Amino acid sequence: MAHKDFQPGDPVIYRKFKHSERPGPRAKNVHPAAKGEEYVYEVDKFWVVCENRGESLVLVTRRGKQHIVERNNPSLRRPNLLERWYYRDRFPRLEECLAAAQASQHEPSAK
């Protein structure tokens, strides 16, 4: 069964692998790192598709940061209907993300 292409505005969940001394409350699959100093864990990120570039997608966060991800990346998936409803406040709106991205580009950088 072929999935439809990702369209701008589609919500996606990206599972990001992280490591730190203190995992946050949304951390999943928490394991001690090899040396035992830190923890390795996963966090779900709720992003929206900004642009479809064929084999890659431009994803936007709530604060307007953009990430380019390959469309066949195993960490990237579509939310199911229940996740779309349950996490509806975590998915950014495309218009707000693009406005935030434009605003951050026009701000003078502090040196």
N, C-alpha and C positions, 0 to 999 in steps of 0.2 A: 504494500500500500504506500503510495507516494504521498509525502507531506507537501502541503502548499509552500511556496516560497515565503521567506520572511519579508514582511512589508514594514515600512516605516510606521512607528507607533505600536508595533506588536510588543507585548511584554515578554521578557525572557528571564530565566533564573540561571545565573552563572555561579558554579561552585568554585570558590577560590580557596587555595591551600595557603595556610599561614603558619607562622611559628612565633611564639613569644613566651615570656615567663608566666603571664597570667591570661589565659584565654577568656574571652568575653562570654556573656550569657547566651549568645546565639551560636557558640562553637559546637560543632558536631564531630564525632569520631576523634576524640581527644586522646593522644598517645604521647608518652614521654619521648623526647628526641634521643638520638643515638648516644650522646654523651650525658644525658640526664639533666642538663642545665635548663632546658626549655621544653615546651610542649609543641607538638605538631597537630594541627587540627584543620577543619574545613568550615567555611562560613558561606552561606547562601547570599548572593548579591542579587537584588531585584532591579534590573535595568530595563531599558526600552530600546528597540531598534531605531536608529536614526537614519541609517542608509544601508542599502543592500548593494554590495560591490561584486556580486557574482559569487566567488569562492570565499569572500570575507564579508563581515558585517561590522558596521560602526555602531557601537552600543553607547548609550548615554546614561550617566548616573543622575541622581536627584540634584546634585550640585553643578551639573553641566560638564563634568569630566567625560572625555570620550576615550573609548577603548576599541581597538581593532582586533577582532577575534575571527578565526577561521570558522566557517559555518559547520564543519564536521568535527569541531572540538568536543570531546566527550564531556567536558565540564559545562557545556552549554545545553540548555533544554528549554522546551516550552512548558509553561505551567499548566497543570490540568485545571479543570473547571473549579474544583474546590479550592485549589491554591490561588487562583485568580480572585475568587471571592474573599477568602480568608486574609490574604496579603494585599488586598486592593489599595490600602493606604501606603504601602511600601513601594509600589511601582510608581515611578515618576510619570508625569504627563509630558509628552514630547515637546509641546509648545513651551512649557516652563523650563525644560532642560536646555532647549536651544536658546532661549532668552538669557539664561544663566551663563551659557557658554559664550555668547556674544558679549555680555557684560564683563566677563573675566578677561576677554581679549582686549577690551578697550581700557581697562584699568591700568594706570601707570604702575610699574613694578617698583617695589621698595628695595633700595640698595643700601 
